[in-house]
Amino acid sequence: MIEQIKTWVGEILGLPVGASVQVLEEPHCPDPTCPLRRTVIQWTDKEGQSHRAVIVKPLAYVRGPDVENALKLFAAKK
C-alpha cells in the first residue's frame, strides 16, 4: 500500500522519478494509546522544499481519491 500511495503522489504532483516521498501511519492524537490513526505523506518538491499532507484514515484504508483530495492544494501549484 505504501508504494501505491507513493506512486499516486508522484503522478498527482508530477514529481521526478526517485523523488523523496515518505508515507507513514501515526496516532491521530498526542496520547500514544489513542486508537485513532492517520496517514502522513511527506515529500520534497522539485525546488527542494519539504511538504506534508495528512489523511485522517489508517494507512490500510487510504485510496487514490483520498490522496488526490489531500494533495489538491499542492497539485494546483505545479
VENBELPE-V196550 format. One record per residue. N is the residue number from 1. RES is the residue in one small letter. PHI is phi in radians with two decimals (999 if undefined). PSI is psi in whole degrees, -180 to 180 (999 if undefined). OMEGA is omega as a letter, one per 30 degrees, with the letter a starting at -180 (none if undefined). Layout:
# VENBELPE-V196550
n: [N	N]
res: [RES	RES]
phi: [PHI	PHI]
psi: [PSI	PSI]
omega: [OMEGA	OMEGA]
This chain:
# VENBELPE-V196550
n: [1	2	3	4	5	6	7	8	9	10	11	12	13	14	15	16	17	18	19	20	21	22	23	24	25	26	27	28	29	30	31	32	33	34	35	36	37	38	39	40	41	42	43	44	45	46	47	48	49	50	51	52	53	54	55	56	57	58	59	60	61	62	63	64	65	66	67	68	69	70	71	72	73	74	75	76	77	78]
res: [m	i	e	q	i	k	t	w	v	g	e	i	l	g	l	p	v	g	a	s	v	q	v	l	e	e	p	h	c	p	d	p	t	c	p	l	r	r	t	v	i	q	w	t	d	k	e	g	q	s	h	r	a	v	i	v	k	p	l	a	y	v	r	g	p	d	v	e	n	a	l	k	l	f	a	a	k	k]
phi: [999	-1.06	-1.12	-1.14	-1.11	-1.04	-1.11	-1.04	-1.03	-1.05	-1.18	-1.13	-1.63	1.16	-1.32	-1.19	-1.00	1.48	-1.07	-1.35	-2.31	-2.07	-2.26	-2.56	-1.97	-2.49	-1.07	-1.39	-2.28	-1.16	-1.25	-1.09	-1.61	-1.05	-1.37	-1.32	-2.15	-2.39	-1.82	-1.99	-2.04	-2.18	-2.64	-1.99	-1.45	-1.09	-1.53	1.55	-1.51	-1.56	-2.38	-2.55	-2.30	-2.17	-2.02	-1.47	-2.71	-1.10	-0.86	-1.11	-1.80	-1.32	-2.21	-0.89	-1.06	-1.12	-1.15	-0.99	-1.10	-1.18	-1.80	-0.89	-1.05	-1.28	-1.16	-1.17	-1.43	-1.27]
psi: [-39	-44	-37	-43	-43	-40	-46	-44	-48	-43	-46	-42	-7	38	149	155	135	6	151	111	127	141	127	163	137	164	146	-16	163	-21	119	-17	3	128	-18	138	154	157	130	132	125	139	165	129	-178	-26	-1	8	141	144	162	136	149	135	122	69	149	150	-42	-20	0	133	172	-49	-32	-44	-44	-47	-41	-28	5	-49	-44	-38	-32	-25	-18	999]
omega: [a	a	l	l	l	l	l	l	l	a	a	a	a	a	l	l	l	l	a	l	l	l	l	l	a	l	a	a	a	l	a	l	a	a	a	a	l	l	a	l	l	l	l	a	a	l	l	l	l	l	a	l	a	l	a	l	l	a	a	a	a	l	a	l	l	a	l	a	a	a	a	a	a	a	l	a	a	none]
